[in-house]
């Protein structure tokens, strides 16, 4: 079902705007499609650095989740906020761990590197 059909149906019922849930689902589906297309086009050599940076951006999600869980939303909203906090925290920590591991791969190894210089 296309967005134009949903918009026409909303106007016929007199609402004039799309329901919030329909717009949210539409944006989620577009994000999934675009994300999949972008990730499959990235060469393996730069996949880890790009994903580490993208996971670090998940801190923005963490702030939004903290807001949802801590405000006066319904119980369901607070449960979703808590789940979002948990998942975003795992994502942020995982992103930093992957970045740290990747940077250690390029770091000096001690005496083995010094032998080639002398």
N, C-alpha and C positions, 0 to 999 in steps of 0.2 A: 504494500500500500504506500503510495507516495505522499509526500508532505502536502502537495497541492490538493489531493483528494481529502485529506484530513482538514485542511483549511476551508475547503468548500463546505464540508459537512458541519464544521463549527459555525460558519456564517449562516447556514440554513437554519440551524437550531436557535439562532439569535444570540449566541455567546459572543461571536466576533473575534475571539482569540482562541488559540489552541490551549488545551489543558496542559498544566505544568508538567505532569508526568509524561505525556506524549512527547513534548519538546525535550525533556531530559533523556528519554530513551532514544530519541532520534540523535541527539548529540553523542550519547554513549556509543551507538552503533557506528557513527561516522568516525569517532575517535579510535575505535577498535580497528576499523578498516584502514584508516590512514596510518596508524601505528604499525600494523602488520606490514603494509606496503613499504613503509620506510625502513623498518628493521630488516626485512628480507633483502633490501637493496644495499645494505651496508657490508663492505668487505670484512672478513673475519679479523684482519689485523687491527682495525680501528673500532671493532664492536665493543670491546671491554671498556676503553676510555669513554666512549660516548654513553654507554649504559651507566657507567659510574656517575657521570655528570647528571644524567637524567634522574637517577635514583636520589641524588643529593637534592634535586629540585623538589622532591617529595616532601621536603620540610614545609613547603607551602600548604600541602594537604594536611600535614600534621597540625598546623596552626588553625586551619578551618575546622578540623575535627575537634580540636580542643574547644573552639567556640561553640560548636553544636552540642557537645557533651556537657558544657558548663552553663548553658543558658536555660531558659525556661521552656524548652521544647517538650513535646510529649515524651512519654516513656520510651516509645519506639524510636523517636529521634535521638534520645540519649543513648539507647542501646547501639544504634547505628554509629553514633559518634564515638562510643567506646571501641567498637570494632574497627572503625577507621583509624583511631589513635593507635591501636595495636598493630594493624597492618602497615600503616605509614611509618611507625617506629622501626619495625622489622626491615622495611624497605630502605630507610635512611641509614640504619646501622649496617645493613648488608652492602649498600653502595659504598660507604666509607671503608669497610673491610676489603672489598674487592679493589678499591683504589689503592689502599695501603699495600696490599699484596702485589698489585701490578707495579707500583713504584719500587718495591723491594727487588723486583726482577731486574730493574735497570740500575740499581744502586751498586756501589763498589763492594767487592767481595774480600777486601783486605789484601794480604800478601800476594795473591795470585795476580792482581791488577798491577801491583808495583813492579813485578818482575819484567814486564814488557817495557817499562819506562827506562830501566837502567841498562 
